[in-house]
Amino acid sequence: MVASISIVIVIDVAGSPPIDLEQSGGQLIATCTGVGVCGHALTFGNQYVVLSQDTGKRQIRVRGDHGKKRWFPTSWFDLSGRPVVKLVSLRIDDPLGDPLLSVDVVLEFSDGQRRWCTFATPEILSGGSGHAECPDGRLLMYDAPHMIIVSAITRDTIDTSIAYIESQGGCWSVRCVVETRSDYSSPSAATASRSARSSATDASILARENGLMSRPSTISQRPPTERHGNEHTNPSSTP
């Protein structure tokens, strides 16, 4: 009997080998647009010199904030090196402390835009009438990208939540326009934007009581960034 031998040849067709920009003398600047699970190594909006690029794995290697050279997903960066729009300050438009009321927050960004979002808790959602009755429950909310659900509405929770969302590049998905820079010199445009915001708020989870919208606001500068994560949390993305 003649034994048969099978030979398997594996060919890597993922793409070209990584390009070492350090050795080649080229320089590419990348702007971080989301830190993923590596908040200890990256900062949203910071620019990094790309040391190597692997187009096959869609990764780049940079020296992180911790001083170490690491590979990160290309999707976390803008390889054109352009600056990102960053949060400058936030203003809380409603009083804190009432567990049955949601809170509107106005965000001001470095491009001059002012946008708003609503903070709510699962209990607030459950206390509302909802959109539709279901056989064994209620449809409470859908299609609300401006709404942020937290376990408790406090100053620290709002600051930390917004800082985390921005670090993930998520502020674009949770904000609705209040004013743009061009609106500042146009009273009619500002009035229209406030009207649009009021309509969106009315469509939110609870109707406001008449006196709440006129209460004092709380203004803060850029919320503190608190970084978390471990470079080994996502080995497939950050070798």
C-alpha positions in Angstrom: 0.0 0.0 0.0 1.3 3.4 -0.9 0.5 6.1 1.6 -0.7 9.4 0.2 0.6 12.7 1.5 -1.4 15.9 1.2 0.5 19.1 1.1 -1.4 22.3 1.9 0.1 25.5 0.7 -1.2 28.7 2.5 -0.9 31.9 0.5 -1.3 35.2 2.3 -3.4 37.4 0.0 -4.3 40.0 2.6 -2.2 42.6 0.9 1.2 44.2 0.9 3.5 43.9 3.9 3.4 46.8 6.4 5.1 50.0 5.3 7.7 51.2 7.8 7.5 55.0 7.5 10.3 55.4 10.1 12.8 53.7 7.8 11.6 55.2 4.6 11.8 58.7 5.9 8.2 59.5 5.0 5.9 61.2 7.5 2.2 60.8 7.9 0.2 62.7 10.5 -3.1 61.1 11.8 -5.7 62.7 14.0 -7.4 60.5 16.6 -11.2 60.5 16.0 -12.0 57.8 18.5 -10.0 56.1 21.2 -11.9 52.8 21.3 -10.8 50.7 24.3 -7.4 52.5 24.4 -8.2 55.6 26.3 -5.0 55.1 28.3 -2.9 55.4 25.1 -4.9 57.8 22.8 -6.6 61.1 23.2 -9.5 62.3 21.0 -8.3 65.1 18.8 -4.6 64.6 19.3 -2.3 64.2 16.3 0.1 61.3 16.0 3.0 60.6 13.7 2.3 57.3 11.8 5.3 55.0 12.2 4.1 52.1 10.1 1.0 51.3 8.1 -0.5 47.9 7.3 -3.2 48.4 4.6 -4.1 44.7 4.6 -5.0 44.7 8.3 -6.2 48.3 8.2 -4.0 49.3 11.0 -1.4 52.0 11.8 1.4 52.0 14.3 1.9 55.2 16.4 3.6 56.1 19.7 0.7 56.4 22.1 0.3 58.8 25.0 1.9 56.2 27.3 5.1 56.4 25.2 4.8 52.9 23.7 4.6 52.1 20.0 1.3 50.2 19.3 -0.9 49.2 16.4 -4.4 50.6 16.3 -7.3 50.3 13.8 -7.1 52.9 11.0 -10.8 53.6 11.6 -9.8 55.4 14.8 -8.0 58.1 12.9 -8.3 60.7 10.2 -5.2 60.1 8.1 -5.4 63.5 6.5 -4.3 65.0 9.9 -7.1 67.6 9.9 -8.2 68.9 13.3 -11.4 67.6 14.7 -14.4 69.5 16.1 -14.1 69.4 19.9 -16.4 70.2 22.8 -15.7 73.6 24.4 -18.4 73.7 27.1 -21.8 72.4 28.1 -24.9 74.0 29.8 -27.5 72.2 31.7 -30.9 73.8 30.9 -33.0 72.1 33.6 -32.7 71.7 37.4 -31.1 68.6 38.7 -32.5 66.5 41.5 -36.0 65.5 40.3 -35.8 61.8 39.5 -39.0 62.0 37.4 -37.8 64.6 34.9 -35.3 64.4 32.0 -32.7 67.1 31.6 -31.7 69.0 28.4 -28.0 69.8 27.9 -26.7 72.3 25.3 -23.2 71.6 24.0 -21.0 74.2 22.4 -18.3 73.1 20.0 -15.1 74.6 18.6 -16.6 75.2 15.2 -19.1 77.6 16.8 -22.1 75.3 16.7 -24.4 74.9 19.7 -26.3 71.6 19.9 -28.5 69.9 22.5 -29.2 66.4 23.8 -31.5 65.0 26.5 -30.4 62.9 29.5 -33.0 60.4 30.9 -33.1 57.3 33.0 -34.9 54.0 32.4 -37.3 55.0 35.2 -38.2 58.2 33.4 -38.9 56.3 30.2 -41.0 53.7 32.1 -43.0 56.5 33.7 -44.0 58.0 30.3 -47.0 57.0 28.3 -44.9 55.7 25.5 -45.8 55.6 21.8 -47.8 52.4 21.6 -49.4 49.7 23.8 -48.1 46.2 23.2 -49.7 43.0 24.4 -47.4 42.7 27.4 -45.8 46.1 27.5 -45.3 49.5 25.9 -43.2 51.0 23.1 -41.4 53.7 25.1 -39.0 55.3 22.6 -37.4 54.9 19.2 -35.4 56.9 16.7 -34.0 59.4 19.3 -30.3 59.9 18.5 -30.2 63.0 20.7 -31.2 61.0 23.9 -28.7 59.7 26.3 -29.8 57.1 28.9 -28.0 57.0 32.2 -28.6 55.2 35.5 -28.8 58.5 37.4 -28.9 62.2 36.4 -26.2 64.1 38.2 -23.6 66.7 37.3 -20.8 64.2 37.4 -22.7 61.6 35.3 -23.5 64.2 32.6 -19.9 65.5 32.5 -18.3 62.0 32.4 -20.9 60.6 29.9 -20.3 63.5 27.4 -16.5 63.2 27.8 -16.7 59.4 27.1 -19.0 59.9 24.1 -16.7 62.5 22.6 -13.7 60.3 23.1 -15.4 57.7 21.0 -16.2 60.2 18.3 -19.9 59.9 19.1 -21.0 63.5 19.7 -22.1 63.8 16.1 -24.7 61.1 16.6 -26.3 62.4 19.8 -26.6 66.1 19.1 -29.2 68.3 17.4 -28.5 71.8 16.1 -29.5 74.8 18.3 -27.4 77.5 16.7 -24.6 77.8 14.3 -22.0 80.7 14.1 -24.0 82.4 11.3 -27.1 82.5 13.5 -25.5 84.7 16.1 -26.1 87.9 14.0 -29.5 86.8 12.8 -32.3 87.1 15.4 -34.8 85.5 13.1 -32.6 82.5 12.6 -31.9 82.2 16.3 -35.6 82.3 17.0 -36.3 79.6 14.4 -33.6 77.4 15.9 -35.0 77.7 19.3 -38.5 76.9 17.9 -37.0 73.8 16.3 -35.4 72.7 19.5 -38.7 73.3 21.4 -40.6 71.1 19.0 -38.0 68.3 19.3 -38.1 68.5 23.1 -41.9 68.3 23.0 -41.5 65.1 21.1 -39.2 63.7 23.8 -40.1 61.3 26.6 -42.1 63.7 28.8 -43.9 67.0 28.4 -42.2 69.8 30.3 -44.1 71.6 33.0 -44.7 75.2 32.1 -42.2 76.7 34.6 -39.2 74.4 34.1 -37.8 75.8 30.9 -37.3 79.3 32.5 -35.2 78.1 35.4 -31.5 79.0 35.7 -29.0 77.1 33.6 -25.7 75.6 34.8 -22.7 76.2 32.6 -19.4 74.4 32.7 -16.2 74.4 30.7 -14.9 71.3 28.9 -15.8 68.2 31.1 -12.8 66.3 32.4 -11.6 63.4 30.4 -11.2 60.2 32.4 -9.4 57.4 30.5 -10.0 53.7 30.8 -9.1 50.6 29.0 -6.3 48.1 28.6 -4.1 47.6 25.5 -4.8 43.8 25.8 -8.6 44.2 25.9 -9.0 43.9 22.1 -6.0 41.9 20.9 -7.4 41.5 17.4 -7.5 45.2 16.9 -4.6 46.4 19.0 -1.7 43.8 18.9 
